[in-house]
Amino acid sequence: MTEAAAAAANGSQQSANGAAGAGAGAAGGSNAGAQGTQANAGQQSTGDQGKQNGQGTAAAGTGAAAAATGTEQAYDLKAPAGFDAAALPKIAEVAKSYGLTPAAAQKLLDDTHARQVQAKADMDASLAKQKAEWHDAIKADKDYGGEKFAASLQRAQKVVGEVDAKVAPGIKQLLDDSGYGEHPAVVRLFNYLGQANREDSFAAGESNAAGEKPLETVLYPTK
């Protein structure tokens, strides 16, 4: 081989080695850069996680503080007119269990009581209307109404008083409270009992002061 050819071959080998070294350096640099990027990404992820954890802890603390504040709220409820104040502690306890604020609990109490008062007023008005209709019906009855109405009503009231005193204590109060004392069927029933009492007495020939036999013997005759 000539010296020129040897020199050329030697130069080519050196160039190849240089290129290989440059490639390795470039590859090393790329790997280093990638690792650096991954490290930065990891640090950023760690920072974000820490931030989220911190926010969660802060939120939990805020929630606990809110819960504590809610528990410590004073439910100084005021009884509406006509409402039993003795029930207020129980209402406050229920309101607290549902997480109501004192203002919301008071409004709920006021609104509910107002609706109950209105419902009772409506019921009373309806009963008064019904009693008036029953009164008019018995007043127009062919057997107990018309000219006989005053006597029929008096007889029924008398018998009711006797039944209440001797046979069924509380029946008079029940009829008055329910309004059924004005019901035509009830007026008829007690008139019938009163008439049967007198007729049985006369048939038996008894001569007591009222010309009547004891009412309990009419209601519960013995053989």
C-alpha positions as CSV (number, residue, x, y, z in Angstrom):
1,M,0.0,0.0,0.0
2,T,1.3,3.4,-0.8
3,E,1.8,6.0,1.8
4,A,-1.0,8.1,0.2
5,A,-3.5,5.3,0.4
6,A,-2.5,4.5,4.0
7,A,-3.0,8.1,5.0
8,A,-6.4,8.2,3.3
9,A,-7.5,5.0,5.0
10,N,-6.3,6.3,8.3
11,G,-8.2,9.6,7.8
12,S,-11.4,7.7,7.0
13,Q,-11.1,5.6,10.1
14,Q,-10.7,8.7,12.2
15,S,-13.6,10.4,10.5
16,A,-15.8,7.3,11.3
17,N,-14.7,7.3,14.9
18,G,-15.5,10.9,15.2
19,A,-18.9,10.4,13.7
20,A,-19.6,7.5,16.1
21,G,-18.5,9.6,19.0
22,A,-20.7,12.5,17.9
23,G,-23.6,10.2,17.6
24,A,-23.1,8.7,21.0
25,G,-22.8,12.2,22.5
26,A,-26.0,13.3,20.8
27,A,-27.8,10.2,22.1
28,G,-26.4,10.7,25.6
29,G,-27.5,14.3,25.5
30,S,-31.0,13.3,24.3
31,N,-31.3,10.7,27.1
32,A,-30.2,13.3,29.7
33,G,-32.7,15.8,28.4
34,A,-35.5,13.2,28.5
35,Q,-34.6,12.3,32.0
36,G,-34.5,15.9,33.0
37,T,-37.9,16.5,31.5
38,Q,-39.3,13.5,33.3
39,A,-37.8,14.7,36.6
40,N,-39.4,18.1,36.1
41,A,-42.7,16.5,35.3
42,G,-42.5,14.4,38.4
43,Q,-41.7,17.4,40.6
44,Q,-44.6,19.3,39.1
45,S,-47.0,16.3,39.7
46,T,-45.7,16.1,43.2
47,G,-46.3,19.8,43.7
48,D,-49.9,19.6,42.3
49,Q,-50.7,16.6,44.5
50,G,-49.4,18.5,47.5
51,K,-51.5,21.5,46.6
52,Q,-54.6,19.3,46.2
53,N,-53.9,17.6,49.5
54,G,-53.6,21.0,51.1
55,Q,-56.8,22.2,49.6
56,G,-58.6,19.0,50.8
57,T,-57.3,19.6,54.3
58,A,-58.4,23.2,54.3
59,A,-61.9,22.2,53.0
60,A,-62.2,19.5,55.7
61,G,-61.3,22.1,58.3
62,T,-63.8,24.5,56.9
63,G,-66.5,21.8,57.0
64,A,-65.7,20.8,60.5
65,A,-65.8,24.4,61.6
66,A,-69.2,24.9,59.9
67,A,-70.6,21.8,61.5
68,A,-69.3,23.0,64.9
69,T,-70.9,26.4,64.3
70,G,-74.2,24.8,63.3
71,T,-74.3,22.6,66.5
72,E,-73.6,25.6,68.7
73,Q,-76.5,27.7,67.2
74,A,-79.1,28.7,69.8
75,Y,-82.7,27.8,68.9
76,D,-84.5,30.4,70.8
77,L,-87.9,29.7,69.3
78,K,-91.0,31.8,70.0
79,A,-94.4,30.2,70.5
80,P,-97.0,31.5,68.1
81,A,-100.3,32.7,69.7
82,G,-102.2,29.7,70.9
83,F,-99.3,27.3,70.6
84,D,-98.2,25.2,73.6
85,A,-94.7,26.6,74.5
86,A,-93.9,23.3,76.3
87,A,-93.4,21.7,72.8
88,L,-90.7,24.2,71.8
89,P,-87.6,22.2,73.1
90,K,-88.7,19.1,71.1
91,I,-89.2,21.2,68.0
92,A,-85.8,22.8,68.4
93,E,-84.3,19.3,68.7
94,V,-85.9,18.1,65.5
95,A,-84.9,21.3,63.7
96,K,-81.3,20.9,64.8
97,S,-81.3,17.2,63.6
98,Y,-82.3,18.4,60.1
99,G,-79.7,21.1,60.0
100,L,-82.2,24.0,60.0
101,T,-81.1,27.4,61.0
102,P,-82.9,29.0,63.9
103,A,-84.6,31.4,61.5
104,A,-85.7,28.6,59.2
105,A,-87.0,26.6,62.2
106,Q,-89.0,29.6,63.5
107,K,-90.5,30.2,60.0
108,L,-91.5,26.5,59.7
109,L,-93.1,26.6,63.2
110,D,-95.0,29.8,62.4
111,D,-96.2,28.6,59.0
112,T,-97.3,25.2,60.2
113,H,-99.2,26.6,63.2
114,A,-100.9,29.1,61.0
115,R,-102.1,26.3,58.6
116,Q,-103.3,24.3,61.6
117,V,-105.3,27.2,62.9
118,Q,-106.8,27.8,59.5
119,A,-107.7,24.1,59.1
120,K,-109.5,24.1,62.5
121,A,-111.4,27.3,61.6
122,D,-112.5,25.7,58.3
123,M,-113.6,22.6,60.1
124,D,-115.6,24.6,62.7
125,A,-117.3,26.6,59.9
126,S,-118.1,23.4,58.0
127,L,-119.6,21.8,61.2
128,A,-121.6,24.9,62.0
129,K,-123.1,24.8,58.4
130,Q,-123.9,21.1,58.8
131,K,-125.6,21.6,62.1
132,A,-127.7,24.4,60.7
133,E,-128.8,22.0,57.8
134,W,-129.6,19.3,60.3
135,H,-131.6,21.7,62.4
136,D,-133.6,22.9,59.5
137,A,-134.2,19.3,58.4
138,I,-135.7,18.2,61.8
139,K,-137.6,21.4,62.0
140,A,-139.3,20.5,58.8
141,D,-139.9,16.9,59.8
142,K,-143.5,15.8,59.5
143,D,-143.5,13.9,62.8
144,Y,-141.2,16.0,65.0
145,G,-141.1,19.4,63.2
146,G,-143.5,22.2,62.6
147,E,-145.6,22.9,65.7
148,K,-144.2,19.9,67.4
149,F,-140.6,21.0,67.0
150,A,-140.1,22.8,70.3
151,A,-141.7,19.9,72.3
152,S,-139.7,17.4,70.3
153,L,-136.4,19.2,71.0
154,Q,-137.2,19.5,74.6
155,R,-138.1,15.8,74.9
156,A,-134.9,14.8,73.1
157,Q,-132.7,17.0,75.4
158,K,-134.4,15.6,78.5
159,V,-133.8,12.0,77.5
160,V,-130.2,12.7,76.5
161,G,-129.7,14.2,80.0
162,E,-131.1,11.1,81.6
163,V,-129.1,8.7,79.5
164,D,-125.9,10.7,80.3
165,A,-126.6,10.6,84.0
166,K,-127.8,7.0,84.4
167,V,-126.7,4.9,81.4
168,A,-124.0,6.4,79.3
169,P,-122.0,9.1,81.1
170,G,-120.4,11.5,78.5
171,I,-122.9,11.0,75.8
172,K,-124.2,14.5,76.1
173,Q,-120.7,16.0,75.7
174,L,-120.0,13.7,72.8
175,L,-123.2,14.8,71.0
176,D,-122.4,18.5,71.7
177,D,-118.8,18.4,70.6
178,S,-119.5,16.4,67.4
179,G,-122.6,18.3,66.5
180,Y,-124.6,15.1,66.1
181,G,-127.1,16.4,68.8
182,E,-128.7,18.3,65.9
183,H,-128.8,15.3,63.6
184,P,-132.4,14.3,62.6
185,A,-131.7,10.6,63.3
186,V,-130.4,11.4,66.8
187,V,-133.4,13.7,67.5
188,R,-135.7,11.0,66.3
189,L,-134.0,8.3,68.4
190,F,-134.2,10.2,71.7
191,N,-137.8,11.3,71.0
192,Y,-138.7,7.7,70.4
193,L,-137.0,6.7,73.7
194,G,-138.9,9.4,75.5
195,Q,-142.2,8.4,74.0
196,A,-141.6,4.7,74.7
197,N,-140.8,5.6,78.3
198,R,-144.1,7.3,78.8
199,E,-146.2,4.8,76.9
200,D,-144.6,1.8,78.7
201,S,-145.3,3.6,82.0
202,F,-148.9,4.2,81.2
203,A,-149.4,0.7,79.9
204,A,-147.9,-0.7,83.1
205,G,-150.2,1.5,85.1
206,E,-147.4,3.1,87.1
207,S,-148.2,6.4,88.9
208,N,-144.9,8.0,89.5
209,A,-144.7,11.8,89.6
210,A,-143.8,12.2,85.9
211,G,-145.9,9.3,84.7
212,E,-142.8,7.6,83.5
213,K,-140.7,4.5,84.3
214,P,-136.9,4.7,84.8
215,L,-135.2,5.2,81.4
216,E,-132.7,2.4,82.0
217,T,-135.5,-0.1,82.1
218,V,-136.7,1.1,78.7
219,L,-133.2,0.9,77.2
220,Y,-132.4,-2.4,78.9
221,P,-135.6,-4.2,79.6
222,T,-135.5,-7.4,81.8
223,K,-137.5,-10.5,81.1
